[in-house]
Amino acid sequence: MNFKKACLTSTVISLSLISEIAGFSQIALAQQAPVVPPGTPIAYPAKGQNPEQQEQDQFDCYSWAKGQTGFDPSQPQPTPGAQPALHGGPLMRKEQEQKIAQAQAQVAAQQQQKKQSYYQAWTACMTGRGYSVR
């Protein structure tokens, strides 16, 4: 996976409609905002780092944080599997459903904790390299 492609913004050229009434057309350049999941920190160069240096630093910090936490944000996170067959009467099924829901919530909470630990490590690394991270 190319980290640069995953994290950097892209510039999109969009053509506006030709205005037949006015008799002219416009070409507008629009910069597309990066698609960043909520809660994902973004590093800004604070010491004049060029884009190539920032890309290298981001990759180095990604590798370091992944090694420190065992979490890789570029990989799909596990999702709860298919619900097992429920047995017994309505009360027993309700108990089984509650246990399954609790287990799924626990897995989700553990994944969130791992993700937070990863981003905390990544932020520390990038800050140490002279970036402002928000």
Steps between C-alpha positions, in 0.01 A plus 500: 500500500639838404477712815516818296193402301314408819572819695558793267238716344439494133425788270197461286431699186133560455338653197204726551202493272505720194274792554306534176328816617824685572679334210814395690631210699701482815760252613532481875770328696379356824720340758338198654527468878676186619280213601604449859297289742377686808751495783799457270779745585650712224862619506597847381862595431616736775865526399479545124503133407440445130227257377752224429644525852150502649404189304813320621443611860135389486601159371780463758261596782231269360746210507626587846152546651380176339794316652443655842126433516438204270223702332500580129244764398545412133360151557127428524392450857329177601124511498271283707439169331169340425278458800501141622175303503299573810348212693234469765194701581451876469668580835803287419527659156483846653788412735702363209434814296613717792821300540573529129435875507731538803775303328468711185510821703811377681677424169404845368631668817829308477544603135428863589761486779760354262420769245537775761832353616625490142406863433653609830829333402485641145431849636793477741729392215387777264520762774853385575588557134381859510138484389191655651239226532129564536 
